[in-house]
Amino acid sequence: MDGVGQSALDIELRGQGRDLVLLHSLLSDRTAFDRIAPRLARERRLVLVNLPGFGASAPAGPGLEDFADRIAEALPRAGVGPGADLLGNGFGGFVAVALAVRHGQQFGKLVLVDTGAAIPDAGKAAFHAMAERVEKGGMVAVVEMALARMFPDDFLADHPQIAEERRASLLRADPGHFAAACRGLAKLDLRAEIKSIANPTLVVVGLRDRSTPPALSHALAADIPGATLVALPHCGHSPHIQDPDGFWNAVKPFLGLRG
């Protein structure tokens, strides 16, 4: 835990080597990286963050820019020096984009997984509806829908233990903070700013993603100068959970991993 009171950010450090900051999706917490973290930690010091309002992290302001500013402020106090690489999935990827736009000098390489710079107008209503559902009925009101957005149906059917782990993670979320995050995501629009990102960038996209349309990842790769894209045709929103080996192979060359 970094800081106290409203500045607290719940961070776990694991492994040794160059720092790699990991930011989870809206539909999870930092345990989303459990299937890939042991392998990464053999070569990197992992900075596993529970985003503001998730886990034991205090909430930030209403916008994802507030999430980014909170993280940028907290990381140096947690001993994370300049040049740390940054990896974000889904909602965490949107926060990572905001970090690169607002605090890019703090970071080295940027890995953006099934994410974007803005939710299309046609998709905003889904996030507002999800916010209203959890405010009325708690996390249980959206948990099954959320699982279906995270993974393809055949993966859920074949991996009931992983489905149960992710269900338990969702049910631990605070409904009020989750709703605020949904609305903050719906409002975010960094499409004009991403052309200024100078960090070397890899975009990874699961082509079966039903949560964040793959077109948003393709737009990131096209608009961030020098960015490259790797597509995983069989994966949904969270390839690091669904196919850790495939995800490892996708990020290994870019991050300079050896294993």
VEXDREN-2710 file (C-alpha; in Angstrom, 1 decimal):
% VEXDREN-2710
k/r/px/py/pz
1/MET/0.0/0.0/0.0
2/ASP/1.4/3.4/-1.0
3/GLY/0.5/6.5/0.9
4/VAL/-2.4/7.0/3.3
5/GLY/-6.0/8.2/3.2
6/GLN/-7.3/9.5/-0.2
7/SER/-3.8/9.2/-1.8
8/ALA/-3.5/5.5/-1.0
9/LEU/-2.7/3.2/-4.0
10/ASP/-2.6/-0.5/-3.4
11/ILE/0.6/-1.8/-5.1
12/GLU/2.3/-5.2/-5.0
13/LEU/6.0/-5.5/-6.0
14/ARG/7.2/-8.9/-7.3
15/GLY/10.3/-10.2/-8.9
16/GLN/13.6/-8.4/-9.9
17/GLY/14.8/-6.5/-12.9
18/ARG/13.6/-3.6/-15.0
19/ASP/10.2/-2.3/-13.6
20/LEU/7.1/-3.3/-15.5
21/VAL/3.8/-1.7/-14.3
22/LEU/0.7/-3.8/-14.9
23/LEU/-2.8/-2.2/-15.0
24/HIS/-5.8/-4.4/-15.0
25/SER/-9.2/-4.2/-16.8
26/LEU/-12.5/-2.8/-15.5
27/LEU/-13.8/-6.3/-15.1
28/SER/-11.1/-7.5/-12.7
29/ASP/-8.3/-6.5/-10.3
30/ARG/-4.6/-7.1/-10.3
31/THR/-5.1/-10.8/-9.8
32/ALA/-6.0/-10.8/-13.6
33/PHE/-2.2/-11.1/-14.1
34/ASP/-1.8/-14.2/-11.9
35/ARG/-1.4/-16.6/-14.9
36/ILE/1.4/-14.6/-16.5
37/ALA/3.1/-12.9/-13.5
38/PRO/5.3/-15.8/-12.3
39/ARG/6.9/-16.0/-15.8
40/LEU/7.3/-12.2/-16.1
41/ALA/8.7/-11.9/-12.6
42/ARG/11.7/-14.1/-13.5
43/GLU/13.0/-11.2/-15.7
44/ARG/11.2/-8.1/-14.5
45/ARG/10.2/-6.4/-11.2
46/LEU/6.4/-6.3/-11.5
47/VAL/4.5/-3.4/-10.2
48/LEU/1.0/-4.8/-9.8
49/VAL/-1.4/-2.0/-9.3
50/ASN/-5.0/-2.1/-8.0
51/LEU/-6.5/0.8/-9.9
52/PRO/-8.1/3.6/-7.8
53/GLY/-11.3/2.3/-6.4
54/PHE/-10.3/-1.3/-6.8
55/GLY/-8.9/-3.6/-4.1
56/ALA/-7.5/-1.5/-1.3
57/SER/-6.8/1.5/-3.5
58/ALA/-8.7/4.7/-2.6
59/PRO/-10.8/6.2/-5.3
60/ALA/-9.5/9.0/-7.5
61/GLY/-11.5/11.7/-9.2
62/PRO/-14.2/11.0/-11.8
63/GLY/-12.0/11.0/-14.9
64/LEU/-9.5/8.5/-16.2
65/GLU/-7.1/11.4/-16.2
66/ASP/-7.5/11.5/-12.4
67/PHE/-6.6/7.8/-12.3
68/ALA/-3.5/8.5/-14.4
69/ASP/-2.4/11.4/-12.2
70/ARG/-2.9/9.4/-9.0
71/ILE/-0.7/6.5/-10.4
72/ALA/2.0/8.9/-11.8
73/GLU/2.2/10.5/-8.3
74/ALA/2.2/7.2/-6.4
75/LEU/4.7/5.2/-8.4
76/PRO/7.9/7.1/-7.4
77/ARG/6.9/6.9/-3.7
78/ALA/6.7/3.1/-4.2
79/GLY/10.3/3.1/-5.5
80/VAL/9.4/2.9/-9.2
81/GLY/11.9/5.0/-11.1
82/PRO/11.7/6.7/-14.4
83/GLY/11.8/4.5/-17.5
84/ALA/9.5/1.7/-16.1
85/ASP/7.7/-0.1/-18.9
86/LEU/3.9/0.1/-18.7
87/LEU/1.3/-2.6/-19.7
88/GLY/-2.5/-2.0/-19.5
89/ASN/-5.4/-4.2/-20.5
90/GLY/-8.9/-2.9/-21.3
91/PHE/-9.8/-0.1/-18.8
92/GLY/-6.2/-0.3/-17.5
93/GLY/-5.1/0.2/-21.1
94/PHE/-7.2/3.4/-21.4
95/VAL/-5.5/4.6/-18.2
96/ALA/-2.1/3.7/-19.6
97/VAL/-2.9/5.8/-22.7
98/ALA/-3.7/8.7/-20.4
99/LEU/-0.5/8.1/-18.5
100/ALA/1.5/8.2/-21.8
101/VAL/-0.2/11.4/-22.9
102/ARG/0.1/13.2/-19.5
103/HIS/3.2/11.6/-18.0
104/GLY/5.0/9.8/-20.8
105/GLN/8.4/10.9/-19.6
106/GLN/8.0/8.7/-16.6
107/PHE/7.8/5.6/-18.7
108/GLY/9.7/3.5/-21.2
109/LYS/7.9/1.1/-23.4
110/LEU/4.1/1.0/-23.6
111/VAL/2.1/-2.2/-24.2
112/LEU/-1.7/-1.7/-24.8
113/VAL/-3.8/-4.8/-24.7
114/ASP/-7.4/-4.7/-26.1
115/THR/-8.0/-1.1/-25.4
116/GLY/-8.3/2.3/-27.1
117/ALA/-8.3/6.1/-26.8
118/ALA/-12.1/6.6/-26.6
119/ILE/-15.3/4.6/-26.5
120/PRO/-17.3/5.1/-29.7
121/ASP/-20.6/6.9/-29.2
122/ALA/-22.5/3.7/-30.0
123/GLY/-20.8/1.9/-27.1
124/LYS/-21.1/4.6/-24.4
125/ALA/-24.7/3.5/-23.5
126/ALA/-23.5/0.1/-22.5
127/PHE/-21.2/1.5/-19.9
128/HIS/-23.8/3.9/-18.5
129/ALA/-26.3/1.0/-18.3
130/MET/-23.7/-1.2/-16.5
131/ALA/-23.2/1.6/-14.0
132/GLU/-26.9/1.9/-13.3
133/ARG/-27.3/-1.8/-12.9
134/VAL/-24.6/-2.2/-10.3
135/GLU/-25.9/0.8/-8.4
136/LYS/-29.3/-0.8/-8.2
137/GLY/-28.4/-4.5/-7.8
138/GLY/-24.7/-4.6/-6.8
139/MET/-22.0/-6.4/-8.7
140/VAL/-24.0/-9.6/-9.0
141/ALA/-26.3/-7.8/-11.4
142/VAL/-23.5/-7.6/-14.0
143/VAL/-21.2/-10.5/-13.2
144/GLU/-22.4/-13.0/-15.9
145/MET/-22.6/-10.3/-18.5
146/ALA/-19.1/-9.1/-17.6
147/LEU/-17.7/-12.7/-17.9
148/ALA/-19.2/-13.0/-21.4
149/ARG/-17.5/-9.7/-22.3
150/MET/-14.1/-10.9/-21.1
151/PHE/-13.9/-14.4/-22.7
152/PRO/-15.3/-16.3/-25.7
153/ASP/-18.1/-18.7/-24.7
154/ASP/-16.1/-21.8/-25.6
155/PHE/-13.2/-20.7/-23.4
156/LEU/-15.6/-20.2/-20.4
157/ALA/-17.2/-23.6/-21.0
158/ASP/-13.8/-25.3/-21.2
159/HIS/-12.2/-23.5/-18.2
160/PRO/-14.8/-23.4/-15.3
161/GLN/-12.1/-22.8/-12.7
162/ILE/-10.8/-19.7/-14.4
163/ALA/-14.4/-18.5/-14.9
164/GLU/-15.1/-18.9/-11.2
165/GLU/-11.8/-17.1/-10.3
166/ARG/-12.8/-14.1/-12.5
167/ARG/-16.4/-14.2/-11.1
168/ALA/-15.1/-14.0/-7.5
169/SER/-12.8/-11.1/-8.5
170/LEU/-15.8/-9.2/-10.0
171/LEU/-17.9/-9.7/-7.0
172/ARG/-15.2/-8.2/-4.7
173/ALA/-15.5/-4.9/-6.5
174/ASP/-17.1/-1.9/-4.8
175/PRO/-20.3/-1.1/-6.8
176/GLY/-20.1/2.6/-6.4
177/HIS/-16.5/2.8/-7.5
178/PHE/-17.1/0.4/-10.4
179/ALA/-20.0/2.6/-11.6
180/ALA/-17.9/5.7/-11.4
181/ALA/-15.2/3.9/-13.4
182/CYS/-17.8/3.0/-16.1
183/ARG/-18.9/6.6/-16.4
184/GLY/-15.3/7.9/-16.5
185/LEU/-14.5/5.5/-19.3
186/ALA/-17.5/6.6/-21.3
187/LYS/-16.4/10.2/-21.1
188/LEU/-12.7/9.7/-22.0
189/ASP/-11.6/10.9/-25.4
190/LEU/-7.8/11.0/-26.0
191/ARG/-7.9/10.5/-29.8
192/ALA/-6.4/14.0/-30.5
193/GLU/-3.7/13.6/-27.9
194/ILE/-2.3/10.1/-28.8
195/LYS/-0.4/11.4/-31.8
196/SER/1.9/13.1/-29.2
197/ILE/2.9/9.8/-27.5
198/ALA/6.6/9.3/-27.9
199/ASN/7.0/6.0/-26.0
200/PRO/7.8/2.9/-28.1
201/THR/4.4/1.2/-28.3
202/LEU/3.1/-2.3/-28.9
203/VAL/-0.7/-2.9/-29.4
204/VAL/-1.9/-6.4/-28.7
205/VAL/-5.5/-7.3/-29.7
206/GLY/-7.6/-10.4/-29.3
207/LEU/-9.8/-10.5/-32.4
208/ARG/-12.7/-12.2/-30.5
209/ASP/-12.9/-9.3/-28.0
210/ARG/-16.6/-8.5/-27.3
211/SER/-15.8/-5.9/-24.7
212/THR/-13.5/-3.5/-26.5
213/PRO/-14.0/-3.6/-30.3
214/PRO/-10.7/-4.7/-32.0
215/ALA/-11.1/-1.6/-34.3
216/LEU/-10.1/0.6/-31.4
217/SER/-6.8/-1.3/-31.1
218/HIS/-6.2/-0.9/-34.8
219/ALA/-6.8/2.8/-34.5
220/LEU/-4.3/3.1/-31.7
221/ALA/-1.6/1.3/-33.7
222/ALA/-2.4/3.6/-36.6
223/ASP/-2.4/6.9/-34.7
224/ILE/0.5/6.4/-32.2
225/PRO/3.7/7.2/-34.0
226/GLY/5.8/4.1/-34.7
227/ALA/3.4/1.7/-32.9
228/THR/3.2/-1.9/-34.0
229/LEU/0.3/-4.3/-33.6
230/VAL/0.1/-8.0/-32.9
231/ALA/-3.3/-9.8/-33.3
232/LEU/-4.3/-13.0/-31.5
233/PRO/-7.2/-14.3/-33.6
234/HIS/-8.5/-16.8/-31.0
235/CYS/-8.4/-14.5/-27.9
236/GLY/-11.0/-12.3/-26.4
237/HIS/-10.5/-9.3/-24.1
238/SER/-7.9/-10.7/-21.8
239/PRO/-5.3/-12.8/-23.7
240/HIS/-2.9/-12.9/-20.8
241/ILE/-5.6/-14.9/-18.9
242/GLN/-6.9/-16.9/-21.9
243/ASP/-3.6/-17.8/-23.5
244/PRO/-0.6/-16.9/-21.4
245/ASP/1.8/-18.6/-23.8
246/GLY/0.4/-16.8/-26.8
247/PHE/0.5/-13.6/-24.9
248/TRP/4.1/-14.1/-23.8
249/ASN/5.2/-14.7/-27.4
250/ALA/3.3/-11.6/-28.5
251/VAL/5.1/-9.3/-26.0
252/LYS/8.5/-11.1/-25.6
253/PRO/10.4/-9.5/-28.5
254/PHE/9.1/-6.0/-27.8
255/LEU/9.9/-6.2/-24.1
256/GLY/13.2/-8.0/-24.7
257/LEU/12.3/-11.0/-22.6
258/ARG/14.5/-14.1/-22.8
259/GLY/12.4/-17.0/-21.4
END
